[in-house]
């Protein structure tokens, strides 16, 4: 009797949850200049990253009519998850040469959800969008910056990173962000009052000094618009055309 009652309770709980979430169909109609939330899975077979992840895809004006064009891609990570374009949005709209991937599950905490979110999103966007080889850029603030340094090391086709308010991250196995990369541009934006300024020497060491430091009056924060647009211009000028 107790077992039957328990099974009934479990069945009711599952039914209340509804059907299991599914990945977003590959033929989902795309829209320009509108955030489209995508559900995706990492398909490489590493069970530690096997899960359903989400990102929001933003496409520039002209995307739908430029049938043969290849696009640069900006990945954004936030320390609190649910990344946004923020102060970068005006530049991205004006430039109109980037698709944007805003990661939802990537946030401060254990590395696996952040890495899984990036890998799943990177695989999925390649299936939906014609990306420019060497035209990927990663950025984020604080823990999102450290995550971005790791993404550039794990992914392929990256040409630059913009680390906002932090230096490199380090995976649980000790692998540092940016390890093994040959990026065309590495930028760090840092408030003059940011306690993470102490991470700059390590960043300069791992990049052999090939890092552009852009400072501003402020503390531990996302870069102000003038600074992040300068950083985006710097990286963009060094990517393939």
C-alpha atoms as an extended CHARMM CRD file, in Angstrom:
* protein
*
       241  EXT
         1         1  UNK       CA              0.0000000000        0.0000000000        0.0000000000  PROA      1               0.0000000000
         2         2  UNK       CA              2.7900000000        2.4140000000        0.9270000000  PROA      2               0.0000000000
         3         3  UNK       CA              4.6840000000        1.6470000000       -2.3030000000  PROA      3               0.0000000000
         4         4  UNK       CA              1.5460000000        2.1800000000       -4.3920000000  PROA      4               0.0000000000
         5         5  UNK       CA              0.8730000000        5.4880000000       -2.6710000000  PROA      5               0.0000000000
         6         6  UNK       CA              4.4840000000        6.6030000000       -3.2430000000  PROA      6               0.0000000000
         7         7  UNK       CA              4.2850000000        5.7170000000       -6.9310000000  PROA      7               0.0000000000
         8         8  UNK       CA              1.0700000000        7.7120000000       -7.2330000000  PROA      8               0.0000000000
         9         9  UNK       CA              2.7300000000       10.7160000000       -5.6250000000  PROA      9               0.0000000000
        10        10  UNK       CA              5.7520000000       10.4650000000       -7.9440000000  PROA      10              0.0000000000
        11        11  UNK       CA              3.5290000000       10.1410000000      -11.0160000000  PROA      11              0.0000000000
        12        12  UNK       CA              1.4940000000       13.1630000000       -9.9700000000  PROA      12              0.0000000000
        13        13  UNK       CA              4.6490000000       15.2050000000       -9.4120000000  PROA      13              0.0000000000
        14        14  UNK       CA              5.9910000000       14.3290000000      -12.8580000000  PROA      14              0.0000000000
        15        15  UNK       CA              2.6870000000       15.1530000000      -14.5040000000  PROA      15              0.0000000000
        16        16  UNK       CA              2.6130000000       18.5000000000      -12.7220000000  PROA      16              0.0000000000
        17        17  UNK       CA              6.0140000000       19.3310000000      -14.1710000000  PROA      17              0.0000000000
        18        18  UNK       CA              4.7030000000       18.8080000000      -17.7020000000  PROA      18              0.0000000000
        19        19  UNK       CA              6.6200000000       17.2810000000      -20.6170000000  PROA      19              0.0000000000
        20        20  UNK       CA             10.4450000000       17.4140000000      -20.5410000000  PROA      20              0.0000000000
        21        21  UNK       CA             12.0040000000       20.5260000000      -22.0610000000  PROA      21              0.0000000000
        22        22  UNK       CA             13.2220000000       20.1320000000      -25.6280000000  PROA      22              0.0000000000
        23        23  UNK       CA             15.9100000000       21.8000000000      -27.6720000000  PROA      23              0.0000000000
        24        24  UNK       CA             14.8420000000       24.6230000000      -29.9520000000  PROA      24              0.0000000000
        25        25  UNK       CA             14.2150000000       23.3190000000      -33.4960000000  PROA      25              0.0000000000
        26        26  UNK       CA             16.9720000000       24.0080000000      -36.0000000000  PROA      26              0.0000000000
        27        27  UNK       CA             14.4660000000       25.5410000000      -38.4150000000  PROA      27              0.0000000000
        28        28  UNK       CA             13.1830000000       28.1340000000      -35.9430000000  PROA      28              0.0000000000
        29        29  UNK       CA             12.4700000000       31.3400000000      -37.9130000000  PROA      29              0.0000000000
        30        30  UNK       CA             15.0430000000       34.0000000000      -37.0450000000  PROA      30              0.0000000000
        31        31  UNK       CA             14.4200000000       37.6960000000      -36.5360000000  PROA      31              0.0000000000
        32        32  UNK       CA             16.7610000000       40.6540000000      -36.7690000000  PROA      32              0.0000000000
        33        33  UNK       CA             17.4890000000       42.9220000000      -33.7820000000  PROA      33              0.0000000000
        34        34  UNK       CA             15.3730000000       40.7690000000      -31.4720000000  PROA      34              0.0000000000
        35        35  UNK       CA             16.5700000000       38.5080000000      -28.6600000000  PROA      35              0.0000000000
        36        36  UNK       CA             15.5960000000       34.8970000000      -29.3850000000  PROA      36              0.0000000000
        37        37  UNK       CA             15.9140000000       32.4690000000      -26.4740000000  PROA      37              0.0000000000
        38        38  UNK       CA             17.4100000000       29.1720000000      -27.6300000000  PROA      38              0.0000000000
        39        39  UNK       CA             17.4360000000       25.8750000000      -25.7300000000  PROA      39              0.0000000000
        40        40  UNK       CA             20.3520000000       23.6210000000      -26.6770000000  PROA      40              0.0000000000
        41        41  UNK       CA             22.4440000000       20.6740000000      -25.5280000000  PROA      41              0.0000000000
        42        42  UNK       CA             26.1410000000       19.8990000000      -25.5570000000  PROA      42              0.0000000000
        43        43  UNK       CA             26.6470000000       16.9710000000      -27.9350000000  PROA      43              0.0000000000
        44        44  UNK       CA             30.3010000000       15.9650000000      -27.5270000000  PROA      44              0.0000000000
        45        45  UNK       CA             29.6100000000       13.0350000000      -25.2050000000  PROA      45              0.0000000000
        46        46  UNK       CA             31.1780000000       14.4360000000      -22.0270000000  PROA      46              0.0000000000
        47        47  UNK       CA             28.5320000000       13.4160000000      -19.5050000000  PROA      47              0.0000000000
        48        48  UNK       CA             29.6210000000       16.0300000000      -16.9700000000  PROA      48              0.0000000000
        49        49  UNK       CA             28.3170000000       18.7240000000      -19.3370000000  PROA      49              0.0000000000
        50        50  UNK       CA             25.2140000000       16.8420000000      -20.5100000000  PROA      50              0.0000000000
        51        51  UNK       CA             22.2730000000       19.0920000000      -19.7630000000  PROA      51              0.0000000000
        52        52  UNK       CA             19.8140000000       21.4790000000      -21.3500000000  PROA      52              0.0000000000
        53        53  UNK       CA             21.2300000000       25.0050000000      -21.6220000000  PROA      53              0.0000000000
        54        54  UNK       CA             19.9590000000       28.3420000000      -22.8800000000  PROA      54              0.0000000000
        55        55  UNK       CA             21.2650000000       31.4100000000      -24.6080000000  PROA      55              0.0000000000
        56        56  UNK       CA             19.7240000000       34.4330000000      -26.2670000000  PROA      56              0.0000000000
        57        57  UNK       CA             20.6400000000       35.0040000000      -29.8860000000  PROA      57              0.0000000000
        58        58  UNK       CA             20.6110000000       38.5280000000      -31.3360000000  PROA      58              0.0000000000
        59        59  UNK       CA             21.0550000000       39.1450000000      -35.0510000000  PROA      59              0.0000000000
        60        60  UNK       CA             22.0230000000       42.4980000000      -36.6410000000  PROA      60              0.0000000000
        61        61  UNK       CA             20.0390000000       44.3390000000      -39.2620000000  PROA      61              0.0000000000
        62        62  UNK       CA             20.6390000000       42.9800000000      -42.7490000000  PROA      62              0.0000000000
        63        63  UNK       CA             21.2430000000       39.4340000000      -41.5170000000  PROA      63              0.0000000000
        64        64  UNK       CA             18.2600000000       37.8860000000      -43.2700000000  PROA      64              0.0000000000
        65        65  UNK       CA             18.9870000000       39.4360000000      -46.6660000000  PROA      65              0.0000000000
        66        66  UNK       CA             22.7580000000       38.8410000000      -46.7090000000  PROA      66              0.0000000000
        67        67  UNK       CA             22.4580000000       35.2040000000      -47.7890000000  PROA      67              0.0000000000
        68        68  UNK       CA             26.1700000000       34.5490000000      -48.3580000000  PROA      68              0.0000000000
        69        69  UNK       CA             27.6360000000       36.7510000000      -45.6130000000  PROA      69              0.0000000000
        70        70  UNK       CA             29.6740000000       35.3890000000      -42.7270000000  PROA      70              0.0000000000
        71        71  UNK       CA             29.3010000000       37.0500000000      -39.3560000000  PROA      71              0.0000000000
        72        72  UNK       CA             31.4980000000       37.8260000000      -36.3880000000  PROA      72              0.0000000000
        73        73  UNK       CA             30.1490000000       36.5570000000      -33.0770000000  PROA      73              0.0000000000
        74        74  UNK       CA             30.2800000000       38.0690000000      -29.5850000000  PROA      74              0.0000000000
        75        75  UNK       CA             29.7760000000       35.7180000000      -26.6140000000  PROA      75              0.0000000000
        76        76  UNK       CA             28.7480000000       37.4800000000      -23.3820000000  PROA      76              0.0000000000
        77        77  UNK       CA             28.9240000000       35.9990000000      -19.8720000000  PROA      77              0.0000000000
        78        78  UNK       CA             27.7000000000       37.5590000000      -16.6390000000  PROA      78              0.0000000000
        79        79  UNK       CA             28.7040000000       36.6720000000      -13.0460000000  PROA      79              0.0000000000
        80        80  UNK       CA             24.9990000000       36.5080000000      -12.1570000000  PROA      80              0.0000000000
        81        81  UNK       CA             23.8420000000       34.6270000000      -15.2690000000  PROA      81              0.0000000000
        82        82  UNK       CA             21.3520000000       35.7750000000      -17.9120000000  PROA      82              0.0000000000
        83        83  UNK       CA             23.9130000000       37.9570000000      -19.6730000000  PROA      83              0.0000000000
        84        84  UNK       CA             22.8410000000       41.1090000000      -21.5140000000  PROA      84              0.0000000000
        85        85  UNK       CA             24.3810000000       43.4070000000      -24.1010000000  PROA      85              0.0000000000
        86        86  UNK       CA             24.2300000000       46.3200000000      -21.6690000000  PROA      86              0.0000000000
        87        87  UNK       CA             26.5120000000       49.2090000000      -22.6490000000  PROA      87              0.0000000000
        88        88  UNK       CA             27.6250000000       47.2390000000      -25.7160000000  PROA      88              0.0000000000
        89        89  UNK       CA             24.2130000000       47.2950000000      -27.3850000000  PROA      89              0.0000000000
        90        90  UNK       CA             24.5080000000       50.6760000000      -29.1110000000  PROA      90              0.0000000000
        91        91  UNK       CA             27.8800000000       49.7060000000      -30.6340000000  PROA      91              0.0000000000
        92        92  UNK       CA             26.5670000000       46.3280000000      -31.8030000000  PROA      92              0.0000000000
        93        93  UNK       CA             23.5050000000       47.8960000000      -33.4230000000  PROA      93              0.0000000000
        94        94  UNK       CA             25.6230000000       50.5310000000      -35.1220000000  PROA      94              0.0000000000
        95        95  UNK       CA             28.2930000000       48.0840000000      -36.3080000000  PROA      95              0.0000000000
        96        96  UNK       CA             25.7710000000       45.5350000000      -37.6340000000  PROA      96              0.0000000000
        97        97  UNK       CA             28.4500000000       42.9040000000      -38.3220000000  PROA      97              0.0000000000
        98        98  UNK       CA             28.1030000000       40.7450000000      -35.1710000000  PROA      98              0.0000000000
        99        99  UNK       CA             25.6740000000       38.1240000000      -34.0410000000  PROA      99              0.0000000000
       100       100  UNK       CA             25.4700000000       38.0540000000      -30.2470000000  PROA      100             0.0000000000
       101       101  UNK       CA             25.2630000000       35.0410000000      -27.9310000000  PROA      101             0.0000000000
       102       102  UNK       CA             24.1790000000       35.9150000000      -24.3690000000  PROA      102             0.0000000000
       103       103  UNK       CA             24.6640000000       32.9620000000      -22.0250000000  PROA      103             0.0000000000
       104       104  UNK       CA             21.9980000000       32.1990000000      -19.4160000000  PROA      104             0.0000000000
       105       105  UNK       CA             23.4090000000       29.4640000000      -17.1540000000  PROA      105             0.0000000000
       106       106  UNK       CA             27.0210000000       30.6860000000      -17.1490000000  PROA      106             0.0000000000
       107       107  UNK       CA             27.5300000000       32.4040000000      -13.7880000000  PROA      107             0.0000000000
       108       108  UNK       CA             29.7310000000       32.4670000000      -10.6930000000  PROA      108             0.0000000000
       109       109  UNK       CA             29.9320000000       29.1070000000       -8.9700000000  PROA      109             0.0000000000
       110       110  UNK       CA             30.9290000000       25.6290000000      -10.1890000000  PROA      110             0.0000000000
       111       111  UNK       CA             32.6550000000       25.6050000000      -13.5650000000  PROA      111             0.0000000000
       112       112  UNK       CA             30.6680000000       22.8010000000      -15.1850000000  PROA      112             0.0000000000
       113       113  UNK       CA             27.4270000000       24.7410000000      -15.8620000000  PROA      113             0.0000000000
       114       114  UNK       CA             29.3700000000       27.6630000000      -17.3400000000  PROA      114             0.0000000000
       115       115  UNK       CA             31.5060000000       25.4820000000      -19.5660000000  PROA      115             0.0000000000
       116       116  UNK       CA             28.5300000000       23.3550000000      -20.5990000000  PROA      116             0.0000000000
       117       117  UNK       CA             26.4940000000       26.4720000000      -21.4120000000  PROA      117             0.0000000000
       118       118  UNK       CA             29.2790000000       27.8650000000      -23.5810000000  PROA      118             0.0000000000
       119       119  UNK       CA             29.9760000000       24.5970000000      -25.4090000000  PROA      119             0.0000000000
       120       120  UNK       CA             26.2870000000       23.9700000000      -26.0980000000  PROA      120             0.0000000000
       121       121  UNK       CA             25.7020000000       27.5280000000      -27.3050000000  PROA      121             0.0000000000
       122       122  UNK       CA             28.8460000000       27.5460000000      -29.4550000000  PROA      122             0.0000000000
       123       123  UNK       CA             27.8040000000       24.3160000000      -31.1680000000  PROA      123             0.0000000000
       124       124  UNK       CA             24.2320000000       25.4910000000      -31.6400000000  PROA      124             0.0000000000
       125       125  UNK       CA             24.9950000000       28.9200000000      -33.0830000000  PROA      125             0.0000000000
       126       126  UNK       CA             27.3390000000       27.3380000000      -35.6350000000  PROA      126             0.0000000000
       127       127  UNK       CA             24.3600000000       25.3250000000      -36.9110000000  PROA      127             0.0000000000
       128       128  UNK       CA             22.1300000000       28.3890000000      -37.2210000000  PROA      128             0.0000000000
       129       129  UNK       CA             24.5080000000       31.1150000000      -38.3990000000  PROA      129             0.0000000000
       130       130  UNK       CA             27.3380000000       31.3540000000      -40.9410000000  PROA      130             0.0000000000
       131       131  UNK       CA             30.2140000000       32.5240000000      -38.7280000000  PROA      131             0.0000000000
       132       132  UNK       CA             33.4180000000       34.1750000000      -39.9000000000  PROA      132             0.0000000000
       133       133  UNK       CA             36.5060000000       32.0160000000      -39.1860000000  PROA      133             0.0000000000
       134       134  UNK       CA             38.5920000000       33.7750000000      -36.5500000000  PROA      134             0.0000000000
       135       135  UNK       CA             35.7690000000       36.2070000000      -35.8620000000  PROA      135             0.0000000000
       136       136  UNK       CA             34.6110000000       35.0450000000      -32.4270000000  PROA      136             0.0000000000
       137       137  UNK       CA             35.0540000000       37.3260000000      -29.4050000000  PROA      137             0.0000000000
       138       138  UNK       CA             34.2880000000       36.5840000000      -25.7480000000  PROA      138             0.0000000000
       139       139  UNK       CA             33.5750000000       39.1590000000      -23.0650000000  PROA      139             0.0000000000
       140       140  UNK       CA             32.1260000000       39.3420000000      -19.5940000000  PROA      140             0.0000000000
       141       141  UNK       CA             32.4770000000       41.0640000000      -16.2520000000  PROA      141             0.0000000000
       142       142  UNK       CA             34.2450000000       39.7370000000      -13.1370000000  PROA      142             0.0000000000
       143       143  UNK       CA             33.5090000000       35.9880000000      -13.0240000000  PROA      143             0.0000000000
       144       144  UNK       CA             32.1150000000       36.3930000000      -16.5310000000  PROA      144             0.0000000000
       145       145  UNK       CA             35.4840000000       37.7640000000      -17.6260000000  PROA      145             0.0000000000
       146       146  UNK       CA             37.2980000000       34.7820000000      -16.1410000000  PROA      146             0.0000000000
       147       147  UNK       CA             34.8020000000       32.4850000000      -17.8520000000  PROA      147             0.0000000000
       148       148  UNK       CA             35.4200000000       34.2870000000      -21.1570000000  PROA      148             0.0000000000
       149       149  UNK       CA             39.1500000000       33.6190000000      -20.8740000000  PROA      149             0.0000000000
       150       150  UNK       CA             38.3660000000       29.9120000000      -20.4750000000  PROA      150             0.0000000000
       151       151  UNK       CA             35.8800000000       29.9120000000      -23.3660000000  PROA      151             0.0000000000
       152       152  UNK       CA             38.5380000000       31.3260000000      -25.7110000000  PROA      152             0.0000000000
       153       153  UNK       CA             40.8670000000       28.4780000000      -24.7080000000  PROA      153             0.0000000000
       154       154  UNK       CA             38.2510000000       25.7340000000      -25.0750000000  PROA      154             0.0000000000
       155       155  UNK       CA             36.5560000000       26.9750000000      -28.2320000000  PROA      155             0.0000000000
       156       156  UNK       CA             37.8420000000       27.4170000000      -31.7510000000  PROA      156             0.0000000000
       157       157  UNK       CA             37.7350000000       30.3700000000      -34.1110000000  PROA      157             0.0000000000
       158       158  UNK       CA             38.3420000000       33.0220000000      -31.4520000000  PROA      158             0.0000000000
       159       159  UNK       CA             40.1230000000       36.2080000000      -32.4400000000  PROA      159             0.0000000000
       160       160  UNK       CA             39.8130000000       38.2280000000      -29.2590000000  PROA      160             0.0000000000
       161       161  UNK       CA             38.6380000000       38.6330000000      -25.6760000000  PROA      161             0.0000000000
       162       162  UNK       CA             37.6000000000       41.6410000000      -23.6330000000  PROA      162             0.0000000000
       163       163  UNK       CA             37.9700000000       40.9330000000      -19.9220000000  PROA      163             0.0000000000
       164       164  UNK       CA             35.9510000000       43.4170000000      -17.8750000000  PROA      164             0.0000000000
       165       165  UNK       CA             36.9780000000       43.8200000000      -14.2440000000  PROA      165             0.0000000000
       166       166  UNK       CA             39.0270000000       40.6150000000      -13.8800000000  PROA      166             0.0000000000
       167       167  UNK       CA             41.8880000000       38.5920000000      -15.2910000000  PROA      167             0.0000000000
       168       168  UNK       CA             41.9650000000       34.9440000000      -16.3260000000  PROA      168             0.0000000000
       169       169  UNK       CA             39.9790000000       32.0710000000      -14.8760000000  PROA      169             0.0000000000
       170       170  UNK       CA             41.3230000000       28.6680000000      -13.9480000000  PROA      170             0.0000000000
       171       171  UNK       CA             39.4080000000       25.4050000000      -14.3230000000  PROA      171             0.0000000000
       172       172  UNK       CA             39.2370000000       22.8200000000      -11.5570000000  PROA      172             0.0000000000
       173       173  UNK       CA             41.9700000000       20.8110000000      -13.2950000000  PROA      173             0.0000000000
       174       174  UNK       CA             44.2880000000       23.8360000000      -13.1190000000  PROA      174             0.0000000000
       175       175  UNK       CA             44.0610000000       24.8590000000      -16.7780000000  PROA      175             0.0000000000
       176       176  UNK       CA             44.2640000000       28.6660000000      -16.9780000000  PROA      176             0.0000000000
       177       177  UNK       CA             42.1470000000       30.7500000000      -19.2950000000  PROA      177             0.0000000000
       178       178  UNK       CA             43.7580000000       31.8240000000      -22.5870000000  PROA      178             0.0000000000
       179       179  UNK       CA             46.0970000000       28.8140000000      -22.4010000000  PROA      179             0.0000000000
       180       180  UNK       CA             47.3260000000       27.8630000000      -25.8530000000  PROA      180             0.0000000000
       181       181  UNK       CA             45.5000000000       30.6840000000      -27.6140000000  PROA      181             0.0000000000
       182       182  UNK       CA             46.9460000000       32.8650000000      -30.3710000000  PROA      182             0.0000000000
       183       183  UNK       CA             44.4230000000       35.6700000000      -30.2210000000  PROA      183             0.0000000000
       184       184  UNK       CA             44.6960000000       38.7490000000      -32.3520000000  PROA      184             0.0000000000
       185       185  UNK       CA             43.5900000000       40.9670000000      -29.4560000000  PROA      185             0.0000000000
       186       186  UNK       CA             43.3350000000       40.7110000000      -25.6680000000  PROA      186             0.0000000000
       187       187  UNK       CA             41.8700000000       43.6810000000      -23.8020000000  PROA      187             0.0000000000
       188       188  UNK       CA             41.1740000000       44.1840000000      -20.1060000000  PROA      188             0.0000000000
       189       189  UNK       CA             38.9980000000       47.0410000000      -18.8900000000  PROA      189             0.0000000000
       190       190  UNK       CA             39.5760000000       47.9270000000      -15.2500000000  PROA      190             0.0000000000
       191       191  UNK       CA             38.3550000000       50.5920000000      -12.8580000000  PROA      191             0.0000000000
       192       192  UNK       CA             41.1720000000       52.4100000000      -11.1050000000  PROA      192             0.0000000000
       193       193  UNK       CA             39.5600000000       51.4720000000       -7.8000000000  PROA      193             0.0000000000
       194       194  UNK       CA             38.9180000000       47.8250000000       -8.7010000000  PROA      194             0.0000000000
       195       195  UNK       CA             40.4920000000       45.3790000000       -6.2060000000  PROA      195             0.0000000000
       196       196  UNK       CA             40.9980000000       42.9300000000       -9.0870000000  PROA      196             0.0000000000
       197       197  UNK       CA             43.7960000000       45.1410000000      -10.4160000000  PROA      197             0.0000000000
       198       198  UNK       CA             46.0690000000       42.7020000000       -8.5880000000  PROA      198             0.0000000000
       199       199  UNK       CA             45.2700000000       40.1540000000      -11.3170000000  PROA      199             0.0000000000
       200       200  UNK       CA             46.8350000000       42.2590000000      -14.0820000000  PROA      200             0.0000000000
       201       201  UNK       CA             50.4370000000       40.9850000000      -13.6390000000  PROA      201             0.0000000000
       202       202  UNK       CA             49.3360000000       37.3590000000      -14.1460000000  PROA      202             0.0000000000
       203       203  UNK       CA             47.3190000000       38.3510000000      -17.2040000000  PROA      203             0.0000000000
       204       204  UNK       CA             50.3210000000       40.1420000000      -18.6780000000  PROA      204             0.0000000000
       205       205  UNK       CA             52.5170000000       37.1340000000      -17.9200000000  PROA      205             0.0000000000
       206       206  UNK       CA             50.2720000000       34.5610000000      -19.5750000000  PROA      206             0.0000000000
       207       207  UNK       CA             49.8900000000       36.7670000000      -22.6700000000  PROA      207             0.0000000000
       208       208  UNK       CA             53.6100000000       37.6780000000      -22.8070000000  PROA      208             0.0000000000
       209       209  UNK       CA             52.5810000000       41.2740000000      -22.3840000000  PROA      209             0.0000000000
       210       210  UNK       CA             50.2750000000       41.2590000000      -25.4140000000  PROA      210             0.0000000000
       211       211  UNK       CA             47.3410000000       42.7640000000      -23.5720000000  PROA      211             0.0000000000
       212       212  UNK       CA             45.8000000000       46.2070000000      -23.9290000000  PROA      212             0.0000000000
       213       213  UNK       CA             44.7680000000       47.6660000000      -20.5620000000  PROA      213             0.0000000000
       214       214  UNK       CA             41.9860000000       50.2720000000      -20.6610000000  PROA      214             0.0000000000
       215       215  UNK       CA             41.4250000000       51.9850000000      -17.3250000000  PROA      215             0.0000000000
       216       216  UNK       CA             38.6220000000       54.2330000000      -16.1680000000  PROA      216             0.0000000000
       217       217  UNK       CA             37.6120000000       56.1530000000      -13.0520000000  PROA      217             0.0000000000
       218       218  UNK       CA             35.4910000000       53.6900000000      -11.0990000000  PROA      218             0.0000000000
       219       219  UNK       CA             35.5000000000       50.4950000000       -9.1300000000  PROA      219             0.0000000000
       220       220  UNK       CA             34.5320000000       46.8830000000       -9.7600000000  PROA      220             0.0000000000
       221       221  UNK       CA             32.0030000000       47.2510000000      -12.5670000000  PROA      221             0.0000000000
       222       222  UNK       CA             31.1570000000       46.6190000000      -16.1960000000  PROA      222             0.0000000000
       223       223  UNK       CA             33.0970000000       49.0440000000      -18.3750000000  PROA      223             0.0000000000
       224       224  UNK       CA             31.3060000000       52.3400000000      -19.1010000000  PROA      224             0.0000000000
       225       225  UNK       CA             30.0510000000       52.8430000000      -22.6490000000  PROA      225             0.0000000000
       226       226  UNK       CA             32.9610000000       54.9840000000      -23.8440000000  PROA      226             0.0000000000
       227       227  UNK       CA             35.4900000000       52.4350000000      -22.5740000000  PROA      227             0.0000000000
       228       228  UNK       CA             33.7760000000       49.2760000000      -23.8170000000  PROA      228             0.0000000000
       229       229  UNK       CA             33.2060000000       50.8350000000      -27.2380000000  PROA      229             0.0000000000
       230       230  UNK       CA             36.9090000000       51.6950000000      -27.4060000000  PROA      230             0.0000000000
       231       231  UNK       CA             37.7170000000       48.0930000000      -26.4590000000  PROA      231             0.0000000000
       232       232  UNK       CA             35.3150000000       46.7120000000      -29.0660000000  PROA      232             0.0000000000
       233       233  UNK       CA             36.8380000000       48.9790000000      -31.7270000000  PROA      233             0.0000000000
       234       234  UNK       CA             40.3210000000       47.7880000000      -30.7760000000  PROA      234             0.0000000000
       235       235  UNK       CA             39.4170000000       44.1070000000      -31.0570000000  PROA      235             0.0000000000
       236       236  UNK       CA             37.2620000000       44.4940000000      -34.1480000000  PROA      236             0.0000000000
       237       237  UNK       CA             40.0830000000       46.2270000000      -36.0640000000  PROA      237             0.0000000000
       238       238  UNK       CA             42.2710000000       43.1410000000      -35.5560000000  PROA      238             0.0000000000
       239       239  UNK       CA             39.7760000000       40.4920000000      -36.6680000000  PROA      239             0.0000000000
       240       240  UNK       CA             39.4670000000       39.0630000000      -40.1870000000  PROA      240             0.0000000000
       241       241  UNK       CA             37.3080000000       41.1280000000      -42.5440000000  PROA      241             0.0000000000
